[in-house]
Amino acid sequence: MVLRVGVLGLSHDHIWPNLRALAVGSVGRLAAVAEPDPALRTRLAAEQGEVETTESYDDLLERGDLDAVFVYADNRLSAEVARRAVERQLPTMIEKPMAADLAGAEGVLQAAEANGTPLMVNWPSAWRATVPHALKLVKDGVVGEPVQVSFRGGHVGPKEYGCSPQFCEWLYDADRNGGGALSDYCGYGALLTISLLGRPQSVTAVAAHLRKEGLESEDNAIVILKYARALALLESSWTHIGNQPPYGLIVYGDQGTMLVHQPKATHEGGVPSGPGQIEVVTREGSRMIDPPPLTADATDGPTYFLTRVRDKRPIEGLLSPSLGRDVQEVISAALWASTSGREVWLKT
């Protein structure tokens, strides 16, 4: 069975590698696209060939011949469109970080649960073989119980990194994006930390506009998550020059330290050089671990999502919408903490 896929929005640059993955896979095919920007529809035709298009999201949502949809508009609009899609019981894959704020994320999640509709939050980290294997190693106790978790993500800035004008337009809009560099990159770190340690007790953050001219939101941020027996440090930047250090995650345990060496792309849409390695350091010394390859049904977002929809299997792990909601909670708390100067305690 090949699923017919509709796409709602093309302004999020992550759509292009996902459309390429859909095209070379065997689980689904692109049936129709809704995008109001004619330049993006022209790019779609150049990359994908003849595809049925419409300017209206509503027109696509009202079709009765789609098996699933991908949502790739700005963060605020994506949450609204995804909510309408799941209310129509259309299985929906939405690109990270799920929404521009916690209310948007909870609205999508609640609608999906109420209508029994599959919902997936697509985090690119899930398709780097080092990441799921590193999380497994930590959960297996390779470094003991985590004491500190560290994550840094960023680049030189959306425009300088090569993001499209349409992507930059809303990334630089704090309302449509949900923030700036903090919203863009701290979510990745929150995703990994929460998957290891659960929801934190509290969130503290400092965010600042330090360099980018014309930017209203933060271009650098530091977020601290506090747990009963651990701390996590999340750093994000839109002023980070170069692709070093290549650490996607560091876990400091009471029996050792694990560093995830994750090569970074040098521009938007670029392919990192190699799959990366995992370094485990204990009192006995250090060793490098090559991650096993991803399974055939979990090599990319479209393949995993459509396989799960076709086989009526749940969306799990890093792609779970409930985890996506918890990540959004941390992002929202961090933004509030950075403006208020207060520690934010999460509701239990």
Helices and strands as residue ranges (DSSP letters): E 3-8, H 15-24, E 28-34, H 38-48, E 52-54, H 57-61, E 68-71, H 75-87, E 92-95, H 102-115, E 119-122, G 124-127, H 130-139, E 146-154, H 158-161, H 165-171, H 174-177, H 181-181, I 182-186, H 187-197, E 202-208, E 220-226, E 231-237, E 247-253, E 257-261, E 277-282, E 285-289, H 301-311, G 317-319, H 321-340, E 344-345
